Amino acid sequence: MLGIDDFPPDQRPDNIEVLYYAYHVMVGLGTILLALAFVACALAWKRRLVHSRLVLWALLLAAPLPYIANTAGWMTAEVGRQPWLVYGLMRMAQGTSTNVSAGNTIFTLLGFCGLYLVVGLTYLYMVGREIAHGPVSDLTPQVAA
């Protein structure tokens, strides 16, 4: 197996530290989320999840962790392929397009930002609606029909 020292210096990635930490953040958060999901599922199966405040708080605070892990994974993939766009065939400096104008790029970026804004606001609205509704309690007396 080849190590990084076996490649010429001009073919090595420039950001080894970013690659190293992004990968470890991705894997670490994935492990934490998997363990938290296992604990929550086990408590839900025993019908004790609603009464476990610590796990409920952990689930609430873990909401941004998948996004962070996803971003770290993306960074791992993109930084890890540097300096090659297509290994051995095309370097990053050759991967630019002369046909795409700055206006097209800004228009596309603003479109994605607008789309994410709509999706994010919809998410916040729906989460707020569920929070206002509150959890269904097993202790609520059922009225016979």
C-alpha positions in Angstrom: 0.0 0.0 0.0 1.3 3.4 -0.9 1.7 6.3 1.6 1.7 10.0 0.9 5.5 10.1 0.9 5.5 7.8 -2.1 4.0 10.5 -4.3 5.9 13.4 -5.8 5.3 16.7 -3.8 3.4 18.3 -6.7 0.8 15.5 -6.6 0.1 15.5 -2.9 -3.0 17.1 -1.3 -2.3 20.5 0.1 -4.6 20.4 3.1 -3.8 17.1 5.0 -4.9 18.6 8.3 -8.3 19.6 7.0 -8.7 16.2 5.5 -7.7 14.4 8.7 -10.0 16.4 11.0 -12.9 16.5 8.6 -12.8 12.7 8.3 -12.6 12.2 12.1 -15.4 14.7 12.7 -17.6 12.8 10.2 -16.9 9.4 11.7 -17.1 10.6 15.3 -20.4 12.3 14.8 -21.8 9.3 12.9 -20.8 7.1 15.8 -22.4 9.4 18.4 -25.6 9.6 16.3 -25.7 5.9 15.9 -25.3 5.3 19.6 -27.9 7.9 20.5 -30.4 6.4 18.0 -29.8 2.9 19.5 -30.4 4.2 23.0 -33.5 6.1 21.9 -34.9 3.1 20.1 -34.3 0.8 23.1 -36.1 3.2 25.4 -38.9 3.6 22.9 -39.3 -0.1 22.7 -39.6 -0.3 26.5 -42.0 2.7 26.3 -39.7 4.8 28.6 -38.4 7.3 26.0 -41.1 9.9 26.8 -40.0 9.9 30.5 -36.2 10.0 29.9 -35.5 13.7 30.0 -31.7 13.2 29.5 -32.2 11.3 26.2 -34.8 13.7 25.0 -32.5 16.6 25.6 -29.7 14.7 23.8 -31.9 14.1 20.8 -32.9 17.7 20.7 -29.3 19.0 20.9 -28.2 16.4 18.4 -30.4 17.9 15.6 -27.6 19.8 13.9 -25.0 17.0 14.1 -26.1 15.2 10.9 -25.6 18.5 8.9 -22.2 18.9 10.4 -21.3 15.3 9.7 -22.5 15.6 6.1 -20.5 18.8 5.6 -17.4 17.1 7.1 -17.9 14.2 4.7 -18.2 16.4 1.7 -15.0 18.2 2.8 -13.3 14.8 3.1 -14.3 13.8 -0.4 -13.4 17.1 -2.0 -10.2 17.9 -0.2 -9.1 14.3 -0.5 -9.1 14.4 -4.3 -6.8 17.5 -4.5 -4.9 18.4 -6.5 -6.5 16.1 -9.1 -9.9 16.6 -10.6 -9.6 13.3 -12.4 -6.5 11.5 -11.0 -3.7 11.3 -13.5 -5.7 13.0 -16.2 -6.9 16.4 -15.2 -5.5 18.8 -12.5 -7.8 21.2 -10.6 -6.4 24.2 -12.4 -7.6 22.7 -15.7 -11.1 22.1 -14.4 -12.4 25.7 -14.8 -15.0 26.6 -17.4 -14.7 29.6 -19.6 -18.3 29.2 -20.7 -19.9 29.9 -17.3 -20.1 33.6 -16.5 -20.0 35.1 -13.0 -23.7 36.2 -13.5 -24.8 32.6 -14.1 -22.9 31.4 -11.0 -24.4 34.2 -8.8 -27.9 33.5 -10.2 -27.5 29.8 -9.4 -26.1 30.5 -5.9 -29.0 32.9 -5.1 -31.5 30.3 -6.4 -30.1 27.6 -4.1 -30.0 30.1 -1.2 -33.7 30.9 -1.8 -34.6 27.3 -2.1 -32.8 26.4 1.2 -34.5 29.5 2.9 -37.9 28.2 1.9 -37.1 24.6 3.0 -35.6 25.9 6.3 -38.6 28.2 7.1 -41.0 25.3 6.2 -39.1 23.1 8.6 -39.2 25.7 11.4 -42.9 26.2 10.9 -43.6 22.5 11.0 -41.4 21.9 14.0 -43.1 24.8 15.8 -46.5 23.4 15.0 -45.5 20.0 16.5 -44.1 21.6 19.6 -47.2 23.7 20.1 -49.3 20.5 19.8 -47.2 18.7 22.4 -46.5 15.1 22.9 -49.2 12.5 23.1 -49.1 11.2 26.7 -49.7 7.6 27.6 -51.2 8.9 30.9 -54.1 10.7 29.1 -57.4 8.9 29.9 -59.0 7.5 26.8 -62.6 8.2 26.2 -64.6 5.2 25.0 -66.7 5.8 21.9 
